[in-house]
Amino acid sequence: MQVLVRDNNVEQALRVLKKKMQREGLFREMKARQAFEKPSERRVREKAEAVSRARKAARKQAQREGLLPGPKKKERTPRPNGNGGDFNR
């Protein structure tokens, strides 16, 4: 995993790195590896994850087919960044 540091802005690079690690599931995996998981518990967890994935896929398919309403859109509000509040980045 690689993050570029621009203009010596290490804080922003760390935020980007944390977000990438979160998206990859690294924190969840580290937490899971802190303690031993019995094989029976692992099977139960993996089965529950598979059921959850299947439900999510079925829900998305139903939304695409128009059987369910789509997800609600989040409205973005501009954040001030010192330039009078516009989005110039």
C-alpha angles and dihedrals in degrees: 000000000000133000125185119224111216123197091352089293098151094163092060091045090053091051090051091048092050091049091051092048090049091051091050091052094240095139092050090050093048090051091049092051094052091085134027116265117210115234091242091053090048092053091049092049094047091048091051091049090050092051090049092050091048092050091049092050091048091049092050091047091051090050091051091050091050096245092118130034114259124251117287114260116239113226114227120222118201115251119217112244100176095276097096093281102296125133100247107142 
